[in-house]
Amino acid sequence: MEKSLGKHHDRVAYFSMEIGLDEKMPTYAGGLGVLAGDYIKSAADMEAPVVGITLLNGKGFFVQKFDGEGNQREEEAPWDPGNYMSSVDKVIEVSIEERRVYVRAWIYKVVGVTGYEVPVIFLDTDLIQNFELDRSITGYLYGGDKEYRLKQEIVLGVGGVRMLDKLGIHVKKFHMNEGHSSLMGLELMKRDLEKNPKKAITHVVDGIKEHCIFTTHTPQMTGHDIFPYSLAERLLRGFMDVEQIRRLCPGDYLNMTILGFNLSGYINGVAKKHAETSKGMFPSYNINSITNGVHPDTWTSMPFKRLFNKYIKDWRRDPHLFRYAVGIPDEDIWRAHVEAKKELIDYVNSEQGAGMDYDTLTIGFARRMTSYKRPAFIFSDIERLKKIAGGNGGLQMVFSGKAHPEDVKGKKIIKDLFQIKKSLEHDIKIAYIENYNMAVAKKLVSGVDVWLNTPQKPKEASGTSGMKATLNGVLNLSVLDGWWVEGHIEEITGWAIGDMEENEQKEKEDLYKKLERVYGVYYHDPAKWVKMMRNALSINASFFNSHRMVEQYITNAYWD
Ligand SMILES: *Cc1c(COP(=O)(O)O)cnc(C)c1O
């Protein structure tokens, strides 16, 4: 692959509905967007010729507020892109309901460790020449109904390809990060047919497959975008005959995953187990696996950055070198952790008056608040939990996470957690931090002692917050799903809850057994604890980083 980013060199165009690059730009909702941002940052560090394409999400993702009972209130989070990026003087158009919708671009530059730049194009329809209702298409991330979503996907997929062209960017490979950008393949098809009207469709499709990569991110059918063809017909009429689309994706619904799969030469899931689960869901496709990773410089706390600068000089450019964490002395690892933990505890105490202290075993849990993540799982048997926490030393916990505005059950879970927090106030100090975002995530994953994850198997595709914890030597206590199946070695890199089987009762039982172990090692065998932290760094941080992930995309998916 060509290293130089000169105008005439080919690049990989990475399409994603959300990209989280800077904690001050609310252009992402959660895991998918943060992962996309980490991918782009690693590409920049590695001088890989990539260009990112996404929507501006100009109204941001919501800010979360609570009342005393834990009722979530959503506030808008408008932001000014002009503070972070420059708008370019190029406009393209797409057809929606046979109307012309004009799209402009903002370009954000991600600068890697060597100074190499990867541009990210943010598409924006908020232009005066557009009809009023079209101006907000690129406004709300995951807001609105199916019609709104499909309009967004037209702008991202079709508009994205057109904008790349308009900007004179040569693209060799098109990478669809989830099905939100699958319409991109149709634009490529349309172009080929316009150039070669006599070409057989199968040849057109084969040609497109050589250039397209699809990454699926969810093992839940409901997570895959589908649109009734009646809606697709109406919105896409001026772009393409739906009968032509139907040949690529038969049935009553336009399924963006199936469409993307059928136009891609390489398909992957985001962890080994997730690829297996996806094969079960889509048996007629060859689904590979490239396990997710996180960006080292973004997710490492200051104390650990200093530690790595001292012992693993080149870690930012080449995180394979975390392997050499085996040589870092105990005292230095522990000192860095104590410092990071102090920062978190001070923050939690000043935000919430939580009264937490520096020496107590601290467990963290933060992610989207939704049923399958089972945020209240650790409170399944409160008496047992109290008994563990009642030993010498004690236990404190920090939670955070947003529920999707439409997710009634997710909101109920937050209220339950507020209730539990109150009822346990004399036994276990619990804090719930408002408005989970990249900044809060970084404080939490680096400042707790243990990172807890209790999803319902096999619904966690990968999970990345546990990898962020690992970069800070924080130990994982997790159900064996997603990445942890690959990262877990019992009492070496962390602890597993249950085994590979799906058995809720067994997991509950095992959770408390493991908590007792965690408690015992933390308070009675600190030497072992630090050794485990060091193992987590050398065995897991050296692998579950986004540099390795980008490397695998290059060698397994992009190279011909
Ligand atoms: C890392 C991150 C996530 C994803 O975490 P999971 O462990 O995959 O649930 C979600 N939201 C934010 C703000 C993050 O930083």
PDBQT file of the ligand as one rigid body, heavy atoms in Angstrom, charges set to zero:
ROOT
HETATM    1  C1  LIG A 601     -15.571   2.992  24.765  1.00  0.00    +0.000 C 
HETATM    2  C2  LIG A 601     -16.877   3.661  24.842  1.00  0.00    +0.000 A 
HETATM    3  C3  LIG A 601     -18.053   2.937  24.599  1.00  0.00    +0.000 A 
HETATM    4  C4  LIG A 601     -18.057   1.475  24.260  1.00  0.00    +0.000 C 
HETATM    5  O1  LIG A 601     -17.836   0.679  25.399  1.00  0.00    +0.000 OA
HETATM    6  P1  LIG A 601     -18.338  -0.827  25.448  1.00  0.00    +0.000 P 
HETATM    7  O2  LIG A 601     -17.468  -1.481  26.428  1.00  0.00    +0.000 OA
HETATM    8  O3  LIG A 601     -18.128  -1.386  24.068  1.00  0.00    +0.000 OA
HETATM    9  O4  LIG A 601     -19.765  -0.817  25.827  1.00  0.00    +0.000 OA
HETATM   10  C5  LIG A 601     -19.266   3.613  24.680  1.00  0.00    +0.000 A 
HETATM   11  N1  LIG A 601     -19.322   4.917  24.985  1.00  0.00    +0.000 NA
HETATM   12  C6  LIG A 601     -18.213   5.636  25.235  1.00  0.00    +0.000 A 
HETATM   13  C7  LIG A 601     -18.352   7.079  25.574  1.00  0.00    +0.000 C 
HETATM   14  C8  LIG A 601     -16.957   5.036  25.170  1.00  0.00    +0.000 A 
HETATM   15  O5  LIG A 601     -15.860   5.764  25.424  1.00  0.00    +0.000 OA
ENDROOT
TORSDOF 0
